[in-house]
Amino acid sequence: MSWLGLVAVIIGLYLAFKVAGMVLKLALWVLIVVAAYWWLAPLFGWPSLEEVVYVLGP
C-alpha cells in the first residue's frame, strides 16, 4: 500500500468516527425531545405521544 492509500484510510477512519459521533448526538437529541414531549404533553393538554405517532405513522 502506498503512502497515499495509507493517508486515505486514515482520513476515512477519522471521518467515519466524526459521522458516527454526529449520528449519536442527533439520536440523543431526538430522545430528549421525545421524552420532554411525553412528559409535558399531559400538563399542557397536548395530544399524547401515541396519538402523534399514530397520525404521523403509516
LINJOHU-V946175 format. One record per backbone hydrogen bond with DSSP energy under -1.0 kcal/mol. NH is the residue of the N-H (numbers start at 0). CO is the residue of the C=O. E is the energy in kcal/mol with one decimal. If there is no record, write none. Layout:
BEGIN
nh:NH co:CO e:E
nh:NH co:CO e:E
END
This chain:
BEGIN
nh:5 co:1 e:-2.0
nh:6 co:2 e:-2.2
nh:7 co:3 e:-2.2
nh:8 co:4 e:-2.3
nh:9 co:5 e:-2.2
nh:10 co:6 e:-2.6
nh:11 co:7 e:-2.4
nh:12 co:8 e:-2.5
nh:13 co:9 e:-2.3
nh:14 co:10 e:-2.5
nh:15 co:11 e:-2.2
nh:16 co:12 e:-2.2
nh:17 co:13 e:-2.0
nh:18 co:14 e:-2.6
nh:19 co:15 e:-2.4
nh:20 co:16 e:-2.2
nh:21 co:17 e:-2.2
nh:22 co:18 e:-2.5
nh:23 co:19 e:-2.2
nh:24 co:20 e:-2.2
nh:25 co:21 e:-2.5
nh:26 co:22 e:-2.5
nh:27 co:23 e:-2.2
nh:28 co:24 e:-2.2
nh:29 co:25 e:-2.3
nh:30 co:26 e:-2.2
nh:31 co:27 e:-2.2
nh:32 co:28 e:-2.5
nh:33 co:29 e:-2.5
nh:34 co:30 e:-2.4
nh:35 co:31 e:-2.4
nh:36 co:32 e:-2.4
nh:37 co:33 e:-2.6
nh:38 co:34 e:-1.9
nh:39 co:35 e:-2.7
nh:40 co:36 e:-2.6
nh:43 co:39 e:-1.8
nh:45 co:40 e:-1.9
nh:51 co:47 e:-2.0
nh:52 co:48 e:-2.5
nh:53 co:49 e:-2.2
nh:54 co:50 e:-2.2
nh:55 co:51 e:-2.3
nh:56 co:52 e:-1.7
END
